[in-house]
């Protein structure tokens, strides 16, 4: 019997056809081989719509070599495509529309504002949401600043900590604010003091050309002055159920308002960072347990609300009392936070779970009935 086939759908980063996660795909292909899953990589540019075949990137673990081969369409597709402002992204949209009938492990998730509104409809999640508005005018900024000493401006579709502005109302200086941030190109904006009128002008300029959120700032500054948060990965497992794969702490670079690794941050095991932050092992363990239940419930709810999903990363803020806030949800999460935190086993599990889930999908929903009978 031939092996089930999984195609990893991705996008080239540029016209030189570079791939961002090639080493990750290499590992996944090798892991797939071990569990009886044939895995290859492709982009919409590699698809021949006339002959219905794909000029796929394949990797030979024995030789350690990449090559190209013409392949038939896979049984299942694992979509790893992130938003780009490019022709390549338009090709992706066309591919998703044309081949919507194929079996995708995961479908696109909506933007941050829609996800926030969806969570807000359910009391289970409302308590875990920072106060958030869609920025439409300076009135929205004023409203948030009246209620919160710190607010963040962030793009509704941004990733990697890009395009985020942190605003703090200065104590003892009426009408003055401290601002710092990170531009869309990840360049750090050094802290500076501005008046309210100047702040309004900066925020208006910042939000031109896109949809931005104004969000309550949760106190996350460590004693050394750096900001931190937690990245939790939840994935479907080999039985098709949501489970937490792992959680890790992220500590931002000096002078950075975000904790993203791509922005110069570093990773720490969550239990170590939480023990320091909350003051005891018991509090840390209890908080991680609460976060795990929140993460699996949130993933199931978003899948019910939108469409098929196989994994999500939740970026969590945890205050000094152990209250958990969902800052944002990422449907195309990276995994390196675990390897950088020294947790190699969780990193490997994060790579294997989508493959194990793909096998479960194939065996329970796609395999010919004769194959099912053999297995039974």
N, C-alpha and C positions, 0 to 999 in steps of 0.2 A: 504494500500500500504506500502511495506517495506521501511525503510529508506535507502537513499544512504549511502555507506560505503567508508570511507577514511582510508587508511593504511599509517601510518607514518613510513617510512623506515629509519632506523638508523643503527649504528654499536656499538657493545660492545667495551668498552675502553680496556678491558683486559680479561684474561681467567676466572676471577671471574664474568663476565657478568655484569659489572657496565655500566650504561648509564649516559652520561654527562648531558643531558638536561631532566632528568626524571620529575623534577618539572614543567618544561615548558610543557611537554606532558600531564601532569596531568591537568594543566590549560586548554590546548587545547581540551582535551576530555570533560571536563565540559562545556566549551563554545560551543563545537559541539552539545552536548546534548540539549542545549538551543535553537539552531536554526534548529534542526531536522537532524543532521548529526551524524552518528555512526562512531566513531573514535577509532582505536586501533593502537598499536605500535608493530613493528616486525623488525627483522634483517634477513639477508640472512641465518644465521645459524638456524633460526626457521622454514624454509620452507621445507616441505616434497614434493620433486619434483615428487615422484612416485604417491602419493595419491592426489597431487595437493591441499594441504591445508597448513595452517600456525598455528604454536603453538604460538598464539599471546599473548602479554601483554595487559590486559584490566584493566581499572580502573573504580571503582564504586564510583561516587561522593557522593552518599547518605551514603555509609558506610566508605568512605575514604580509601578504600583498593584496592591494586593491586592483580591480580590473572592471571592465565594462562588458556586459552581456545583454543580449536581447532576451527579455523575459515576458511571459504572459502576465496579465493582471493578477495580483495576489488575492488570496482568499479574504484577507483582512487588511485594513490600512490603519496605521498608527500615526496620527497627524501631529507633527512637531513644529508646524509652521507658526512663526510669530509675526506680528504686524510689521510691515515694511512700507515705506513710501516709495514704491518702485513699480515698474512694469511687471516684475516677477510676481508681486503680490496680486496684481490684477489677473495674471495667468492662473494663480492659485484659486481665486474666486470663481473663475470660469471652470476650472477642473472640478471644484466641489459641486458646482451646479450641474455640470454634464454627467458626473459620475455619482450623483447623490444616492443612487440605488445600491451602491456597493456597501459592504460592511465596514464601517468605521468604528474603531474602539472608542473614539472620542470625537465630539463635534465642537465647533467653536463656541466659546462662552461669551456672554455679553460684556459690555464695558463696566467700569467700576461703579458708575452712578446707577445703572440698572440693577447691578448685583446688590448694591446698598439698599435700593428701594425694595427689592425682592426680600432681602433679609428683614427689612423693617416691617413687613406685613405679618411676621410671625413673632409672637411674644418670646418664644424660646431663644431667638437670636437678638432681639431688640436690645436686651440688657448688655450685649457684648459689642455694640456698635458705638464708635465715637460719634458725637454730634457732627453731622455732615450736611452741607448745602451744595447745590449746583450754582457756581458763580455766574451771575447774570449782570450784576451792577455792584457799585460800591456799597449799596445798602446791605448786600449779603455779607460783605466783609465786616461792616460795622456791627451787624447783628452778632456775628461769631466772636468778634473782639470784645463786645460788651459782656459776653457770657464766659469767655475763656481768656486766661492770661497769655496763652500760646495757641496759635493756629498754624496750619499748614495749607499751602496752595499746591495742588497736585493735578497732573493731567488725567483725564478720565480713561485714556487709553495708554498711559505711559508704563514703561517697565524699567527695571534696573536702577531705580532711584533718580532717573532723569527728570528734569523740569520741575523740581520740588523747591518751594520757597517756604522758609520758616520765619514766622513773625512773632515777636514777643513784646508785650506791653511792658515798658520800663517802669519799675517801681520808683516813686518819688519824682518822676519827670512827666508831668501831665502832658498828654498829647504827643509823646515821643515813643518810638518803637525801634527795636533792634531787628534787623533782617539779615538773613544769610541763606544760602541755598546752593543748588547744583543745576546748571543749565542742561538743556537737552543733549549737549555734547559731553556731559558729565563734568564740565569745568566747574570748580568750586567758586562760589561767590563769597568773598570774605565778609565777616560781620560788619555792619555799619549802622549808625543811628540816623533815623529819618523822622520828619514830622508826619502827622496824619495826612496832610494834603499831598506830600511827596509820596507817601506810601500808597495812597489811592492811585496815583499816576503810575507808579511802578507795577502795581498789580494789574491795572488795565492793560499796560503794555505786555506784561507777562502772559496774559490770557488771550492775546490776539491770535486768531487762526486756529483755535481749538476749544474743546470743552474742558473746563477745569473745575475741580472741587475745592471747597473751603472746608477744612476738617479740624475738629478739636484736637489740640495737642495733648498727648498723654505724657506725664513726666517720666522720661526714660534716660535721663543723663546719669551716667555712672559717676562714682566719686572722683575719678580721674578727668571728668569733663566730656568723655565720649558718649555718643548715643548708642543704644542697643535695642534689639528686638529679637524675636524668635521665628524661625522658619520651620513649619510643621508640614510634612509630606503625608498625605493620605492617598491610598491607591486601592484599586480592586485587587483582590488576591486570587489564588488558584481555585477558589470556590465561588468566585464572582461576587464576593462581599467586600464592602468598604472596611479598611483597616488602616490604622496609623502605622506607617513604615518607620518614621523617626521624627525627632524634633531636635533642633540645634540652635544655639545662641549665635547671634551676629553682632559684632562690635564695630562701629563705624571708624573710619579714618579720622585722624585729628582734624578739627575744623570742618568736618562734614556733618550735615544735618540728617543724613541717612546712614544706614548700617550695611548697605549692599556690598557684597564682595567685589563686584566689578568696579565699585567706586573706591576701592582701597581698603575695605573692611576686612576683618578676620573672623574666623569661626571658632566657637568654643562649645564643648559639650553642654547641653542644656541643663543637666542636673548640677554641674559645677557653677555655671553662671547664676542659675536660679537660687542655689544655696547662698551664694554671696549676696544676692539682691534681696532675698526674702528673710535671710537670717537663720534658716535651719534646713536640714535634710528632709524633715517631715513635711514642712510647708512646700518645699520644692517638689517632692514626690506627689503630694496631693494636687498641686497645681497642674502638673503634667498629666495626671489622671483625668482631671476636669477638662483640660485642653483636648485630650484624646477623644473623649465623648463628644465634645463640641465639634471637633473636626470631622468625625465620621457622620454626625447628624447633619452638619452643614453640607457636606458633599452629597449625601442622599437627597437633601432638600433641593439643592441646585440642580441635580440631575432630574428630579421630578418636575422642576419648574421650567427647565430649558430642553436639554436633549442628552444623548448618551455621553457619558464621561468615563474615563478610566483612572484619572489621577488629578489631584489638585494640591497646590501648595497654599497654605494659609500663613500670611505674615501677621504675627500676633504681638501686641503690646501688652505687657503685664506690669501693673503698677505695684507700689510698695506693699499694698494690702493683698496682693495676689489676684486682683480683678483682671480678667482677661478681655481684651478688645481685639476684634478682627479688623486690622488695618486695610488689608486687601486680599484678594484671591487670585492666584495665578494658575491657569489651566495648562500651561506649557512649562512646568517647573524644571529648573536645573537641579542637579543632584550633588554638585561638588561641595556644598556646605558640609556634608557628612564626611567626605574624604579629608577636607581641610580641617575638620574638627578632630581628625584622627580616628573616626569611626568607620573603618573599612568594611565591616560586616553589614552595617546599615546601608552604606553606599552600594554594595553588591546587591542587597535585597531591593534597593530602589531601581536598579537596572533590570533585575529578573522579574519583578512583579508584573509589569505590562506584558511580558512574554508569557508568563504563566496564565495570566488572564486571557490572553489571545488563544492559548490552547484550550482553556475552558469554554470560550465562545465557540471555537471550532467544534469541539466534541459535543456540546449541548445544543448547538443551533445550526451548524453548517454541514457537519459530516453526513455523508449518505447514510440512510437508515441501515444498510447492510453493515457498515462500519460500526454503528452503534450496537447492533446485535452482537458482533464479534467481541466488542469491549465488554458487553454485559455478560 
